[in-house]
Amino acid sequence: SCICSEAEFLWCTTLVQEMENRRPLAHECLGEVLRILRQVISMYPLLNTVETLTAAGKLISQVKGYHYEVCNEADKKDFEKAIETIAVAFSSNVSELLMGEVDSSTLLSVLPSEKSRVSVCQSLYRADVAMSAEEVDIILQRSEGGVDSALTYAKTISKYIKDMIGYIERKLALELEFSKGLQRIYQTCKQTITQPHMPFFSIYSLALEQDLEQSSGMHQAASTLQNQTFIMPLLLRKQEHEKKRKEIKEQWLKAKRKLMECEANLRRAKQVYMTRCEEYDKARMAANRAEEEGGSSTTKTVDKKKRLEEEARNKAEEAEATYRTCIADATTQHQELEHMKVTVLRQIQEVIKQSDQTIRSATISYYQIMHMQTVVLPVHYQTLCESSKLYDPGQQYATHVKDLQMSEEPETHYEFEAYSASSSHPSVRARADSANTDAHSKFFFISFVSARGYMTHKSWGSTCTSVFLSKLCLLSSFSLSAQRFPDLNGIEPEIVVPTGPFRNVGLSKAAQTHKLRKLRSPSKCRECDSYVYFQGAECEECFLACHKRCLETLAIQCGHKKLQGRLQLFGQDFSQVSGNSPDSIPFIIKKCISEIERRALRMKGIYRVNGVKTRVEKLCQAFENGKELVELSQSSPHDISNVLKLYLRQLPEPIMPFRLYNSLMGLAKESLAVVGPEGAETGKGPDLVDLGPETDPELLALVDRLKNLLKELPKPNTATLRYIARHLRRIAELEDDNKMSPSNLGIVFGPSLMRPRPSGATVSLSSLVDYPYQARIVETLIVFYPAVFHSDSSRPACASTPRTQSLQLVIALAYHCSFVDFDCFHCPHL
């Protein structure tokens, strides 16, 4: 559904051109397109980038500003350009999302719909709670058994964490079992289902690679969840939670026991007080009766009653004092318990919040990891489906027959041969055949040299000519028998037929150039960069070591001399790498560009569509291990283009240095200001077109200023920039086939060829704002390439002609046999 939005755009174009009431219909279709785009971005927030929304805004302005009453070709081109721009931006963001290379600095804030969805979820939670932390504590303080309820909830959380851990552990076990199953399927089906020249060979190879990548991703995700983000943090949190909960519970129980002791003392004191008061009342009543009956009783008895009354009153007063003391103690202890309740409830809530926060972080991490594992699957399957639809039945069979490289079947003639005496002697017949062969070889080379004009120089004497021809005839017989030459001027290296223990192994094209034998000592594999102990192979000439299984994907050819150690290529200073090349252009740039020009100039979306991440990493490793010996003929052009962009992006200082960045951005803004003030402010403008003498003089003046500015570049930087710009111009010339215009190439290569000096942030704000201006500079280099760079007409014309190539081959062969005096060649171009 993401990619089909482009079909919606084309549908909108058709309606604008053909329907009578076109404006309402066009706006309706635009609304539908924007609705689909919003749904896609809401599902995948990482696609909400500056490029996508800028392109969408450009499309909206084109639709609203389109003159529906008059059919204007310029408006139609601008409208189609807006559609192509949003398609390029959207597909680039999808490719970066799948490759995991999303630049966080280009992401915008969350969409309003996303914010509203998050706010709705938060409001639902707040609707359930609808209270602050203080209000929760107050309710529990005023409720009977509030602290016990809080402690019970804290204990339940601990059990809940244990249940969550058990659920995730069981689910991870299933995921790991599924991952192991994918790995077993990969190992089992790799040899059988991915045979070259079979139908859908590339489709199933890519599917297996994606399965393997998914399996490794599952293993990594399980390890991360187990040790870093879910299970281990929750276990530690559970232990800490239980420890704190028990400590809080012990404090609360201790305070409750003290209050219970005070209440028991109070009850006993109250009972004693009541008893003493009753005894005092009885003694007082007895004393009063004795006084009333004084006539009949003795004084001694009255005194005794008075004394008992006094003792009872003292005991009652003492019991009352004890009773009041117990009341005060109970009141104090109750107040302390209330204070303890506040403290305990606050501590319980803090512990619960800490546990909630840990559970929240673990849950977010878990579902985020699961999302990253599964988000690419629908796009992968959709890509495989769309690629399968492009397959032409019989295509692989035709490719297989083409690659057989079989010689033509010789014609057979049956003629009558009369009997002669010489036919019975094999030696005579052999001498005759040898004479015929020598005559044929001599005639071939004399005709070749004469026709090419290599013997016309006056310095060639008859003696030199005869010696040269005689020895050249020897060389011709050698060449006719060998049928193969060393790697000279692009001629393919010799392919060795595998023998011995590796004759039944499916070797890659690069592996077939090695003379393989069994590994004699443990060494490091140049393909997978891991050690080889058993089942390994090494080359007898360059001593390259490799696993037996890695021979199928080996990309390093044999150099017929000992292979050097690994070179740190990516991230190295540009001057170090360019200094090792005669023309000051790094070999990796020439290797990638030459292979793309050989096979992929017309490939749709070249440099816009990214390759498979695992294959790109292997190619980068192969360049560091094998340098110029890397074989790219079996690699995907998208993988090769990704390696080139990755190398340019990882340079410590870009090809266009930091010191020129501000000047370049100023030129770009002036170029856009030629269109109008709004062009310089928004970074948008029409595509550049080289109209020759009819080009705007102001624009030509800016091109001259750019040319003068580039003269400040070091010579290696200038040569490399010229090489890349010429290559991009060749791609742009085939825009109808590859859909890559100069502006699209500028969007892709702008941040790779120039960037501001790095600051403290990962990507500065200026870099984000300057993306359109960077693209404008690269677009100018492509469109006005002949004006910015000197043409190649100053080079010798014979350097690229078939005649010179043939002469170089003859001289190289002669030099190889060491019989030509090169002082006789006076041509300055040899």
Buried (B, 14 or more C-beta within 10 A) or exposed (E): EBBEBBEBBEEBBEBBEEEEEBBEBBBEBBEBBBEBBBBBBBEBEBBBBBBBBBBBBBBBEBBEEBEBEEEEEEBBEBBBBBBBBBBBBBBBBBBBBBBEEBBEBBBEEBBEEBEEEEEEEEEEEEEEEEEEEEEBBBEBBEEEEBBBEBBEEBBEBBEBBEEBBEEBEEBBEEBBEEBEEBBEBBEEBBEEBBEEBBEBBBBBBBBBBBBBBBBBBBBEBBEBBBEEBBBBBBEEBBEBBBEBBEEBBEBBEEBBEBBEEBBEBBEEBBEBBEEBBEBBBEBBEBBEEBEEEEEEBEEEEBEBBBEBBBEBBEBBBEBBEBBEEBBEBBEEBBEBBEEBBBBBBBBBBEBBEBBEEBBEBBBEBBEEBBEEBEBBEEBBEBBBEEEEEEEEEEEBEEEEEEEEEEEEEEEEEEEEEEEEEEEEEEEEEEEEEEEEBBEBBBEEBBEBBEEBEBEEEEEBEEEBBEBBBEBBBBBBBEBEEEEEBEEEEEEEBBBBEBEEEBEEBBBBBBBBBBBBBEBEEEBBBBBBEEEBEEEBBBBEBBEBBBBBBBBBBBBBBBBBEEBEEBBEBBEBEBEEBBEEBEEBBBBBBBBBBBBBEEBBBEBEBBBBBBBBBBBBBBBBBBBBBBBBBBBBEEBBBBBBBBBBBBBBBEBEBBBBBEEBBEBBBBBBBBBBBBBEEEBBEBBBBBBBEBEEEEBEEEBBEBBEBBBEBBEEBBEBBBBBBBBBBBBBBBBBEBEEEBBBBBBBBBBBBBBBBBBBEEEEEEBBEBBBEBBBBBBBBBBBBBBBBEBBBEEEEEEEEBEEEEEBBBBBBBBBBBEBEEBBEEEEBEEEEE
